[in-house]
C-alpha cells in the first residue's frame, strides 16, 4: 500500500510505502526528481491519498521502523558525522536527546538529527538520507563528558 500526502490543489508532497518488510518514506524533494501522476495514483487499487496531519502521524508512529536508525552505530549515544552532497561536505550531529544546540539546524523528520548549516542544508540532508548517501560517524561521548 502506498499512501500519498496530497494538498487541496492535488499536488503530491510526500509518500510512504507500507509493506510486510517495513515502511519506506519519500519526502517532497525525492518526488520532485520523478514526478508522480496524481490522477493515475488516485485510481490505483494499492494507493490512497492522505493529508499532511496523517502523514506526520504515520511519520512519528513508524519512526522506530525507519531504516535510517540502522545506519546510526548506536542511536542512544551522541555522534558526529559527515556526508557529501555534490561538491560540499556537511557536518551532522546525532543527539538522541533531541536538544537543539546553537549553530545546528534540525533535519526535517528526524527528532535527533541536526546539520551544521542552513534550513536548505537540512532539507538536502533529509533528501540524501532517503537516497542512502554514506555518512561517516564518530562518537562524541568524550566531548559530551567534558
Biotite code that builds the C-alpha atoms (Angstrom):
import biotite.structure as struc

atoms = struc.array([
    struc.Atom([0.000, 0.000, 0.000], chain_id="A", res_id=1, res_name="UNK", atom_name="CA", element="C"),
    struc.Atom([1.289, 3.454, -0.867], chain_id="A", res_id=2, res_name="UNK", atom_name="CA", element="C"),
    struc.Atom([-0.089, 6.485, 0.951], chain_id="A", res_id=3, res_name="UNK", atom_name="CA", element="C"),
    struc.Atom([0.440, 9.877, -0.692], chain_id="A", res_id=4, res_name="UNK", atom_name="CA", element="C"),
    struc.Atom([0.181, 13.265, 1.002], chain_id="A", res_id=5, res_name="UNK", atom_name="CA", element="C"),
    struc.Atom([-1.820, 15.440, -1.385], chain_id="A", res_id=6, res_name="UNK", atom_name="CA", element="C"),
    struc.Atom([-2.709, 19.105, -0.848], chain_id="A", res_id=7, res_name="UNK", atom_name="CA", element="C"),
    struc.Atom([-6.008, 20.764, -1.767], chain_id="A", res_id=8, res_name="UNK", atom_name="CA", element="C"),
    struc.Atom([-4.719, 21.604, -5.265], chain_id="A", res_id=9, res_name="UNK", atom_name="CA", element="C"),
    struc.Atom([-3.913, 17.928, -5.969], chain_id="A", res_id=10, res_name="UNK", atom_name="CA", element="C"),
    struc.Atom([-0.129, 18.274, -5.639], chain_id="A", res_id=11, res_name="UNK", atom_name="CA", element="C"),
    struc.Atom([1.691, 15.261, -4.187], chain_id="A", res_id=12, res_name="UNK", atom_name="CA", element="C"),
    struc.Atom([4.167, 16.207, -1.450], chain_id="A", res_id=13, res_name="UNK", atom_name="CA", element="C"),
    struc.Atom([5.385, 13.007, 0.251], chain_id="A", res_id=14, res_name="UNK", atom_name="CA", element="C"),
    struc.Atom([4.533, 9.335, 0.357], chain_id="A", res_id=15, res_name="UNK", atom_name="CA", element="C"),
    struc.Atom([5.000, 6.260, 2.488], chain_id="A", res_id=16, res_name="UNK", atom_name="CA", element="C"),
    struc.Atom([5.043, 2.704, 1.194], chain_id="A", res_id=17, res_name="UNK", atom_name="CA", element="C"),
    struc.Atom([3.776, 0.186, 3.735], chain_id="A", res_id=18, res_name="UNK", atom_name="CA", element="C"),
    struc.Atom([4.604, -3.493, 3.158], chain_id="A", res_id=19, res_name="UNK", atom_name="CA", element="C"),
    struc.Atom([5.424, -6.632, 5.131], chain_id="A", res_id=20, res_name="UNK", atom_name="CA", element="C"),
    struc.Atom([9.158, -5.816, 5.343], chain_id="A", res_id=21, res_name="UNK", atom_name="CA", element="C"),
    struc.Atom([8.536, -2.343, 6.810], chain_id="A", res_id=22, res_name="UNK", atom_name="CA", element="C"),
    struc.Atom([7.909, 1.196, 5.623], chain_id="A", res_id=23, res_name="UNK", atom_name="CA", element="C"),
    struc.Atom([9.749, 3.470, 3.222], chain_id="A", res_id=24, res_name="UNK", atom_name="CA", element="C"),
    struc.Atom([9.149, 7.218, 3.241], chain_id="A", res_id=25, res_name="UNK", atom_name="CA", element="C"),
    struc.Atom([9.872, 9.719, 0.471], chain_id="A", res_id=26, res_name="UNK", atom_name="CA", element="C"),
    struc.Atom([9.917, 13.484, 1.051], chain_id="A", res_id=27, res_name="UNK", atom_name="CA", element="C"),
    struc.Atom([8.881, 16.088, -1.479], chain_id="A", res_id=28, res_name="UNK", atom_name="CA", element="C"),
    struc.Atom([12.495, 16.521, -2.652], chain_id="A", res_id=29, res_name="UNK", atom_name="CA", element="C"),
    struc.Atom([12.627, 12.923, -3.879], chain_id="A", res_id=30, res_name="UNK", atom_name="CA", element="C"),
    struc.Atom([9.213, 13.062, -5.543], chain_id="A", res_id=31, res_name="UNK", atom_name="CA", element="C"),
    struc.Atom([10.273, 16.201, -7.408], chain_id="A", res_id=32, res_name="UNK", atom_name="CA", element="C"),
    struc.Atom([13.042, 14.176, -9.070], chain_id="A", res_id=33, res_name="UNK", atom_name="CA", element="C"),
    struc.Atom([10.452, 11.822, -10.519], chain_id="A", res_id=34, res_name="UNK", atom_name="CA", element="C"),
    struc.Atom([7.012, 13.482, -10.786], chain_id="A", res_id=35, res_name="UNK", atom_name="CA", element="C"),
    struc.Atom([4.023, 11.495, -9.583], chain_id="A", res_id=36, res_name="UNK", atom_name="CA", element="C"),
    struc.Atom([0.999, 11.227, -11.842], chain_id="A", res_id=37, res_name="UNK", atom_name="CA", element="C"),
    struc.Atom([-1.620, 12.083, -9.209], chain_id="A", res_id=38, res_name="UNK", atom_name="CA", element="C"),
    struc.Atom([-4.576, 11.051, -11.411], chain_id="A", res_id=39, res_name="UNK", atom_name="CA", element="C"),
    struc.Atom([-3.053, 7.615, -12.022], chain_id="A", res_id=40, res_name="UNK", atom_name="CA", element="C"),
    struc.Atom([-2.126, 7.256, -8.365], chain_id="A", res_id=41, res_name="UNK", atom_name="CA", element="C"),
    struc.Atom([-5.645, 8.075, -7.173], chain_id="A", res_id=42, res_name="UNK", atom_name="CA", element="C"),
    struc.Atom([-7.134, 5.276, -9.296], chain_id="A", res_id=43, res_name="UNK", atom_name="CA", element="C"),
    struc.Atom([-4.532, 2.667, -8.303], chain_id="A", res_id=44, res_name="UNK", atom_name="CA", element="C"),
    struc.Atom([-6.038, -0.042, -6.020], chain_id="A", res_id=45, res_name="UNK", atom_name="CA", element="C"),
    struc.Atom([-2.986, -0.037, -3.705], chain_id="A", res_id=46, res_name="UNK", atom_name="CA", element="C"),
    struc.Atom([-2.738, 3.744, -3.277], chain_id="A", res_id=47, res_name="UNK", atom_name="CA", element="C"),
    struc.Atom([-4.615, 6.118, -1.029], chain_id="A", res_id=48, res_name="UNK", atom_name="CA", element="C"),
    struc.Atom([-4.434, 9.896, -0.547], chain_id="A", res_id=49, res_name="UNK", atom_name="CA", element="C"),
    struc.Atom([-3.777, 11.240, 2.958], chain_id="A", res_id=50, res_name="UNK", atom_name="CA", element="C"),
    struc.Atom([-3.422, 14.765, 4.331], chain_id="A", res_id=51, res_name="UNK", atom_name="CA", element="C"),
    struc.Atom([-0.405, 16.388, 5.986], chain_id="A", res_id=52, res_name="UNK", atom_name="CA", element="C"),
    struc.Atom([-1.574, 15.635, 9.543], chain_id="A", res_id=53, res_name="UNK", atom_name="CA", element="C"),
    struc.Atom([-1.981, 11.924, 8.767], chain_id="A", res_id=54, res_name="UNK", atom_name="CA", element="C"),
    struc.Atom([1.464, 11.800, 7.147], chain_id="A", res_id=55, res_name="UNK", atom_name="CA", element="C"),
    struc.Atom([3.037, 13.425, 10.237], chain_id="A", res_id=56, res_name="UNK", atom_name="CA", element="C"),
    struc.Atom([1.206, 10.943, 12.482], chain_id="A", res_id=57, res_name="UNK", atom_name="CA", element="C"),
    struc.Atom([2.499, 7.978, 10.453], chain_id="A", res_id=58, res_name="UNK", atom_name="CA", element="C"),
    struc.Atom([5.975, 9.536, 10.350], chain_id="A", res_id=59, res_name="UNK", atom_name="CA", element="C"),
    struc.Atom([6.141, 9.735, 14.142], chain_id="A", res_id=60, res_name="UNK", atom_name="CA", element="C"),
    struc.Atom([4.458, 6.391, 14.899], chain_id="A", res_id=61, res_name="UNK", atom_name="CA", element="C"),
    struc.Atom([6.638, 4.441, 12.479], chain_id="A", res_id=62, res_name="UNK", atom_name="CA", element="C"),
    struc.Atom([9.846, 6.248, 13.447], chain_id="A", res_id=63, res_name="UNK", atom_name="CA", element="C"),
    struc.Atom([11.483, 3.169, 15.026], chain_id="A", res_id=64, res_name="UNK", atom_name="CA", element="C"),
    struc.Atom([10.912, 1.194, 11.798], chain_id="A", res_id=65, res_name="UNK", atom_name="CA", element="C"),
    struc.Atom([12.675, 3.667, 9.538], chain_id="A", res_id=66, res_name="UNK", atom_name="CA", element="C"),
    struc.Atom([15.856, 2.165, 8.118], chain_id="A", res_id=67, res_name="UNK", atom_name="CA", element="C"),
    struc.Atom([17.943, 5.245, 8.894], chain_id="A", res_id=68, res_name="UNK", atom_name="CA", element="C"),
    struc.Atom([18.229, 4.226, 12.564], chain_id="A", res_id=69, res_name="UNK", atom_name="CA", element="C"),
    struc.Atom([20.181, 1.151, 11.455], chain_id="A", res_id=70, res_name="UNK", atom_name="CA", element="C"),
    struc.Atom([22.760, 3.494, 9.919], chain_id="A", res_id=71, res_name="UNK", atom_name="CA", element="C"),
    struc.Atom([23.494, 5.157, 13.298], chain_id="A", res_id=72, res_name="UNK", atom_name="CA", element="C"),
    struc.Atom([26.008, 2.961, 15.188], chain_id="A", res_id=73, res_name="UNK", atom_name="CA", element="C"),
    struc.Atom([24.109, 3.298, 18.491], chain_id="A", res_id=74, res_name="UNK", atom_name="CA", element="C"),
    struc.Atom([21.095, 5.671, 18.459], chain_id="A", res_id=75, res_name="UNK", atom_name="CA", element="C"),
    struc.Atom([21.312, 6.090, 22.253], chain_id="A", res_id=76, res_name="UNK", atom_name="CA", element="C"),
    struc.Atom([24.720, 7.817, 22.066], chain_id="A", res_id=77, res_name="UNK", atom_name="CA", element="C"),
    struc.Atom([25.949, 11.169, 20.774], chain_id="A", res_id=78, res_name="UNK", atom_name="CA", element="C"),
    struc.Atom([27.545, 11.079, 17.286], chain_id="A", res_id=79, res_name="UNK", atom_name="CA", element="C"),
    struc.Atom([29.154, 13.464, 14.868], chain_id="A", res_id=80, res_name="UNK", atom_name="CA", element="C"),
    struc.Atom([29.023, 12.626, 11.183], chain_id="A", res_id=81, res_name="UNK", atom_name="CA", element="C"),
    struc.Atom([29.892, 13.911, 7.740], chain_id="A", res_id=82, res_name="UNK", atom_name="CA", element="C"),
    struc.Atom([28.135, 13.402, 4.440], chain_id="A", res_id=83, res_name="UNK", atom_name="CA", element="C"),
    struc.Atom([28.982, 14.692, 0.987], chain_id="A", res_id=84, res_name="UNK", atom_name="CA", element="C"),
    struc.Atom([26.315, 16.379, -1.101], chain_id="A", res_id=85, res_name="UNK", atom_name="CA", element="C"),
    struc.Atom([27.629, 17.321, -4.505], chain_id="A", res_id=86, res_name="UNK", atom_name="CA", element="C"),
    struc.Atom([30.790, 19.325, -4.015], chain_id="A", res_id=87, res_name="UNK", atom_name="CA", element="C"),
    struc.Atom([30.217, 20.167, -0.343], chain_id="A", res_id=88, res_name="UNK", atom_name="CA", element="C"),
    struc.Atom([30.619, 18.235, 2.870], chain_id="A", res_id=89, res_name="UNK", atom_name="CA", element="C"),
    struc.Atom([28.039, 18.750, 5.610], chain_id="A", res_id=90, res_name="UNK", atom_name="CA", element="C"),
    struc.Atom([28.674, 18.127, 9.286], chain_id="A", res_id=91, res_name="UNK", atom_name="CA", element="C"),
    struc.Atom([25.923, 16.198, 11.109], chain_id="A", res_id=92, res_name="UNK", atom_name="CA", element="C"),
    struc.Atom([25.145, 15.561, 14.751], chain_id="A", res_id=93, res_name="UNK", atom_name="CA", element="C"),
    struc.Atom([23.016, 12.733, 16.144], chain_id="A", res_id=94, res_name="UNK", atom_name="CA", element="C"),
    struc.Atom([21.724, 13.806, 19.566], chain_id="A", res_id=95, res_name="UNK", atom_name="CA", element="C"),
    struc.Atom([19.306, 11.218, 20.953], chain_id="A", res_id=96, res_name="UNK", atom_name="CA", element="C"),
    struc.Atom([18.035, 13.776, 23.496], chain_id="A", res_id=97, res_name="UNK", atom_name="CA", element="C"),
    struc.Atom([16.819, 15.922, 20.597], chain_id="A", res_id=98, res_name="UNK", atom_name="CA", element="C"),
    struc.Atom([18.142, 19.049, 22.303], chain_id="A", res_id=99, res_name="UNK", atom_name="CA", element="C"),
    struc.Atom([18.909, 21.826, 19.836], chain_id="A", res_id=100, res_name="UNK", atom_name="CA", element="C"),
    struc.Atom([22.384, 23.326, 20.060], chain_id="A", res_id=101, res_name="UNK", atom_name="CA", element="C"),
    struc.Atom([23.361, 26.758, 18.714], chain_id="A", res_id=102, res_name="UNK", atom_name="CA", element="C"),
    struc.Atom([24.633, 26.612, 15.142], chain_id="A", res_id=103, res_name="UNK", atom_name="CA", element="C"),
    struc.Atom([22.880, 23.298, 14.416], chain_id="A", res_id=104, res_name="UNK", atom_name="CA", element="C"),
    struc.Atom([19.680, 23.071, 12.362], chain_id="A", res_id=105, res_name="UNK", atom_name="CA", element="C"),
    struc.Atom([17.201, 20.202, 12.880], chain_id="A", res_id=106, res_name="UNK", atom_name="CA", element="C"),
    struc.Atom([16.834, 17.874, 9.887], chain_id="A", res_id=107, res_name="UNK", atom_name="CA", element="C"),
    struc.Atom([13.124, 17.596, 8.980], chain_id="A", res_id=108, res_name="UNK", atom_name="CA", element="C"),
    struc.Atom([11.567, 14.291, 10.029], chain_id="A", res_id=109, res_name="UNK", atom_name="CA", element="C"),
    struc.Atom([14.334, 13.314, 12.473], chain_id="A", res_id=110, res_name="UNK", atom_name="CA", element="C"),
    struc.Atom([13.993, 14.374, 16.109], chain_id="A", res_id=111, res_name="UNK", atom_name="CA", element="C"),
    struc.Atom([17.647, 13.603, 16.868], chain_id="A", res_id=112, res_name="UNK", atom_name="CA", element="C"),
    struc.Atom([19.470, 14.605, 13.665], chain_id="A", res_id=113, res_name="UNK", atom_name="CA", element="C"),
    struc.Atom([20.991, 18.050, 13.134], chain_id="A", res_id=114, res_name="UNK", atom_name="CA", element="C"),
    struc.Atom([23.177, 19.670, 10.462], chain_id="A", res_id=115, res_name="UNK", atom_name="CA", element="C"),
    struc.Atom([25.651, 22.478, 10.942], chain_id="A", res_id=116, res_name="UNK", atom_name="CA", element="C"),
    struc.Atom([24.183, 24.767, 8.322], chain_id="A", res_id=117, res_name="UNK", atom_name="CA", element="C"),
    struc.Atom([21.033, 26.371, 6.986], chain_id="A", res_id=118, res_name="UNK", atom_name="CA", element="C"),
    struc.Atom([17.459, 25.111, 6.637], chain_id="A", res_id=119, res_name="UNK", atom_name="CA", element="C"),
    struc.Atom([18.279, 24.462, 2.972], chain_id="A", res_id=120, res_name="UNK", atom_name="CA", element="C"),
    struc.Atom([21.172, 22.249, 4.070], chain_id="A", res_id=121, res_name="UNK", atom_name="CA", element="C"),
    struc.Atom([18.811, 20.421, 6.447], chain_id="A", res_id=122, res_name="UNK", atom_name="CA", element="C"),
    struc.Atom([16.352, 19.714, 3.607], chain_id="A", res_id=123, res_name="UNK", atom_name="CA", element="C"),
    struc.Atom([19.217, 18.448, 1.433], chain_id="A", res_id=124, res_name="UNK", atom_name="CA", element="C"),
    struc.Atom([20.342, 16.118, 4.227], chain_id="A", res_id=125, res_name="UNK", atom_name="CA", element="C"),
    struc.Atom([16.769, 14.849, 4.631], chain_id="A", res_id=126, res_name="UNK", atom_name="CA", element="C"),
    struc.Atom([16.593, 14.071, 0.906], chain_id="A", res_id=127, res_name="UNK", atom_name="CA", element="C"),
    struc.Atom([20.047, 12.467, 0.875], chain_id="A", res_id=128, res_name="UNK", atom_name="CA", element="C"),
    struc.Atom([19.101, 10.120, 3.712], chain_id="A", res_id=129, res_name="UNK", atom_name="CA", element="C"),
    struc.Atom([16.326, 8.661, 1.589], chain_id="A", res_id=130, res_name="UNK", atom_name="CA", element="C"),
    struc.Atom([18.854, 8.062, -1.190], chain_id="A", res_id=131, res_name="UNK", atom_name="CA", element="C"),
    struc.Atom([21.104, 6.256, 1.337], chain_id="A", res_id=132, res_name="UNK", atom_name="CA", element="C"),
    struc.Atom([24.095, 8.553, 0.900], chain_id="A", res_id=133, res_name="UNK", atom_name="CA", element="C"),
    struc.Atom([27.027, 7.399, 3.084], chain_id="A", res_id=134, res_name="UNK", atom_name="CA", element="C"),
    struc.Atom([27.555, 9.030, 6.480], chain_id="A", res_id=135, res_name="UNK", atom_name="CA", element="C"),
    struc.Atom([30.821, 8.694, 8.416], chain_id="A", res_id=136, res_name="UNK", atom_name="CA", element="C"),
    struc.Atom([30.087, 8.665, 12.165], chain_id="A", res_id=137, res_name="UNK", atom_name="CA", element="C"),
    struc.Atom([32.477, 9.417, 15.045], chain_id="A", res_id=138, res_name="UNK", atom_name="CA", element="C"),
    struc.Atom([31.468, 9.118, 18.710], chain_id="A", res_id=139, res_name="UNK", atom_name="CA", element="C"),
    struc.Atom([31.069, 12.445, 20.531], chain_id="A", res_id=140, res_name="UNK", atom_name="CA", element="C"),
    struc.Atom([30.671, 10.904, 24.005], chain_id="A", res_id=141, res_name="UNK", atom_name="CA", element="C"),
    struc.Atom([34.108, 12.152, 25.071], chain_id="A", res_id=142, res_name="UNK", atom_name="CA", element="C"),
    struc.Atom([33.103, 15.702, 24.152], chain_id="A", res_id=143, res_name="UNK", atom_name="CA", element="C"),
    struc.Atom([29.775, 15.410, 25.989], chain_id="A", res_id=144, res_name="UNK", atom_name="CA", element="C"),
    struc.Atom([31.522, 14.298, 29.198], chain_id="A", res_id=145, res_name="UNK", atom_name="CA", element="C"),
    struc.Atom([33.911, 17.273, 29.153], chain_id="A", res_id=146, res_name="UNK", atom_name="CA", element="C"),
])
